[in-house]
Each structure stands twice: as C-alpha cells, then as structure tokens.
C-alpha cells in the first residue's frame, strides 16, 4: 500500500485565479514591449482624449492640399478644419510614405495601413525613444493612391492615452506654401508667448476650436 498522499488537483477557483494571474502578466508584458518598441504614443501625463476632436483627428486622409485662398464652399470647410487641426494638434510632423497596403475587416469595413518615416516636426516634438519608422492605420473609404509611395505628407497628431494606438491623426499632402504658413504661425505664437508646448492640449482648449494656434 502506497502511504504517500496523492497530489491534489487544483480546484476550479484556483484555475481561475491562475488564469487571471497569467492574463495580467501577459498584459503587463505586452505594455512593456509596446512602450519600449519605439511606437509613437502619448507621453506620460497627457490629458485624456476629448471625443469632440473626433472629426478633426479622424485617422483619415485628405487627398488634396488645402487651398488657402479658395472661396468655394469645400475650400472654406477645408480651411476651417485645417485651422482647427493647427490649434488642437499636439504634434505636426512631416512624414514620407514608404509603403501602402489595404485589408478588409469583418463586416466589409475597409482599412488601410501606411508605413511612414517620421521627419521634421513643425510643431511639438516626438516623444523620446520614438523610432522613425511607424505604421499608421487609415479608416474609411478614402485611401492613399498607389503613387503616394515616396511622397512627403503632413500628419496632424492628437494624443489619446490608453487607446491603441495612443493617438489619433489626420494625413494630408504637404504643400510648400502650407508648410511655410505653419512654420510662420508657430514662430509668431512662440514669440508672443502663446504657445507653451509643456501645457499640452489644456491650454489650447481655452483658445477655442477656431483658433489657429
């Protein structure tokens, strides 16, 4: 007769606790990998995402540069949204399109992924350890054309801490006149003391949605 006690099988509650512990560990490990992977993301202490900005930073693409002197209804709307993006963006950066590919999600919703190289920041600065190569997700029916590879574009970024990815953006062609305008307005705002990058979006909210900077 074997007098050794048989090993007790873990009860159902022990299995649940073990499963939750493993899931928490894997989630923590995933967060650590994401934070050290060089992906673009919101700096610590960033304000929570404001859903009122959904239409401005819609993770979509505008196929043409804004017509700064246009008077057509479409031009006026583009100018207004351009001004609002300037005012609320945490980061405005030039990007070069390296690769474009598309996929269809469940339910037939289109989604396009764009690999870009981050270039010069026109407003704000890239968080530390951000690598130049990034993959953007474009949502909606408007897609980047095949000849977009190699082109330089403007990317407006607003931080969205806690989301994946931890920001929302809008992409549009980079026009030399538009770039010069952004640079001039940023210089003027800094000179007047109206642009404090350390205050983030909190200060910009007070200036109103129609404010350029």
C-alpha positions in Angstrom: 0.0 0.0 0.0 1.4 3.4 -1.0 1.1 5.7 2.0 2.2 8.8 0.1 -0.6 11.4 -0.3 -1.8 11.8 -3.8 -1.2 15.3 -5.3 -4.3 17.3 -5.0 -5.7 18.7 -8.2 -6.3 22.4 -8.2 -10.0 23.3 -7.7 -11.9 25.5 -10.2 -11.2 28.7 -8.2 -7.5 28.0 -8.2 -7.6 27.6 -12.0 -9.5 30.9 -12.4 -7.0 32.7 -10.2 -4.1 31.2 -12.1 -5.7 32.2 -15.4 -6.2 35.7 -14.3 -2.7 36.0 -13.0 -1.3 34.8 -16.3 -3.5 37.1 -18.3 -2.4 40.1 -16.1 1.2 39.1 -16.5 0.9 38.8 -20.3 -0.9 42.2 -20.5 1.8 43.9 -18.4 4.5 42.3 -20.6 2.7 43.4 -23.7 2.5 47.0 -22.3 6.2 46.9 -21.5 7.0 45.7 -25.1 4.8 48.4 -26.6 6.4 51.1 -24.5 9.9 50.0 -25.5 9.1 49.2 -29.1 9.6 52.8 -30.3 6.0 53.2 -31.4 4.6 56.7 -31.5 2.5 57.2 -28.4 1.2 59.7 -25.9 3.7 61.0 -23.3 3.0 60.3 -19.6 0.7 62.9 -18.0 -1.2 63.6 -21.2 -4.8 64.6 -20.9 -7.5 62.1 -21.8 -8.9 62.0 -25.3 -11.6 64.6 -26.0 -14.3 63.0 -28.2 -15.2 66.4 -29.5 -12.0 66.2 -31.6 -13.2 63.0 -33.4 -14.0 64.9 -36.7 -10.6 66.7 -36.8 -8.3 63.7 -35.9 -10.3 61.0 -37.7 -7.5 58.7 -38.7 -8.3 59.5 -42.3 -6.6 61.0 -45.4 -7.4 64.2 -47.3 -6.4 63.6 -50.9 -5.5 67.2 -51.8 -3.7 70.1 -50.1 -5.8 72.8 -48.5 -6.5 75.7 -50.8 -5.5 78.7 -48.6 -7.1 81.3 -50.9 -10.0 79.3 -52.2 -13.5 80.6 -51.7 -15.6 77.6 -52.8 -17.7 76.0 -50.0 -15.4 73.0 -50.0 -12.3 75.1 -49.7 -13.8 77.2 -46.9 -14.6 74.0 -44.9 -11.1 72.6 -45.5 -9.6 75.9 -44.3 -11.7 75.8 -41.2 -10.7 72.3 -40.3 -7.1 73.0 -41.2 -7.1 75.9 -38.7 -8.7 73.8 -36.0 -6.2 71.0 -36.5 -3.4 73.5 -36.1 -4.9 74.7 -32.9 -5.6 71.3 -31.3 -2.7 69.2 -32.6 -0.1 68.0 -30.1 2.2 67.3 -32.9 2.5 68.3 -36.5 5.2 66.3 -38.4 6.3 65.7 -41.9 6.2 62.1 -43.0 7.4 60.2 -46.0 5.2 57.4 -47.3 7.2 54.2 -47.6 4.6 51.5 -48.2 0.8 51.2 -48.5 -1.4 48.1 -48.2 -5.1 47.5 -47.7 -7.2 44.9 -46.0 -10.9 44.3 -45.4 -12.1 43.8 -41.8 -15.0 41.6 -40.7 -18.2 43.2 -42.0 -16.6 44.6 -45.1 -15.1 47.6 -43.4 -12.0 48.8 -45.3 -8.8 49.6 -43.5 -5.5 50.7 -45.0 -2.1 50.6 -43.4 0.6 53.0 -44.3 4.2 52.7 -43.3 5.9 56.1 -43.0 9.2 57.6 -41.9 8.8 60.4 -39.4 10.6 63.6 -40.4 10.8 67.1 -39.2 8.3 68.2 -36.6 6.7 71.6 -37.4 5.0 71.8 -34.1 5.7 69.9 -30.9 8.3 67.2 -30.6 8.4 63.5 -30.8 8.4 61.6 -27.5 11.7 60.1 -26.5 12.6 56.7 -28.0 10.2 57.1 -30.9 11.6 55.3 -33.9 11.4 57.0 -37.3 9.5 54.1 -38.9 5.9 53.9 -38.0 2.7 52.2 -39.3 -0.5 54.3 -39.5 -4.0 52.9 -39.8 -6.3 54.8 -42.1 -10.0 54.2 -41.6 -12.8 54.9 -44.1 -13.3 54.6 -47.8 -10.7 57.3 -48.8 -7.4 55.6 -49.5 -4.0 56.7 -50.4 -3.3 56.2 -54.1 -0.6 53.8 -55.2 1.6 56.7 -56.3 1.7 58.0 -52.8 4.8 56.0 -52.0 7.8 58.3 -51.8 5.7 61.4 -51.2 6.1 63.8 -48.2 2.9 64.5 -46.3 1.7 66.4 -43.2 0.5 64.4 -40.2 -1.6 66.1 -37.5 -1.5 64.2 -34.2 -3.6 64.4 -31.1 -2.7 62.2 -28.1 -5.2 59.6 -26.9 -3.6 57.9 -23.8 -5.0 54.5 -23.1 -6.1 53.7 -26.6 -4.3 51.6 -29.2 -2.6 53.3 -30.8 -2.3 56.1 -28.2 -3.1 58.9 -30.6 -5.4 59.9 -33.4 -4.2 61.6 -36.6 -5.1 63.1 -39.9 -2.9 62.8 -43.0 -2.8 65.2 -46.0 -0.4 66.1 -48.8 2.4 68.5 -47.8 2.3 71.7 -49.9 5.2 74.1 -49.6 3.0 77.1 -49.0 1.2 75.3 -46.2 4.4 74.2 -44.6 5.7 77.8 -44.7 2.4 79.1 -43.2 2.6 76.6 -40.3 6.2 77.5 -39.6 5.4 81.2 -39.6 2.4 80.8 -37.3 4.4 78.7 -34.9 7.2 81.2 -34.8 4.8 84.0 -34.2 2.9 82.2 -31.5 6.1 81.4 -29.6 7.3 85.0 -29.9 4.0 86.2 -28.5 4.2 83.7 -25.7 1.0 82.0 -26.7 2.5 78.6 -27.4 3.6 76.6 -24.4 4.3 73.0 -25.6 4.6 71.8 -22.0 0.9 72.6 -21.3 -0.4 70.3 -24.0 -4.0 70.5 -25.1 -5.3 72.0 -21.9 -4.1 75.5 -22.8 -5.2 75.1 -26.5 -8.7 74.2 -25.5 -9.1 77.7 -23.9 -8.3 79.3 -27.2 -11.4 77.9 -28.9 -11.8 75.4 -31.7 -11.4 78.0 -34.4 -8.0 79.2 -33.1 -5.0 78.5 -35.4 -2.5 78.2 -32.5 
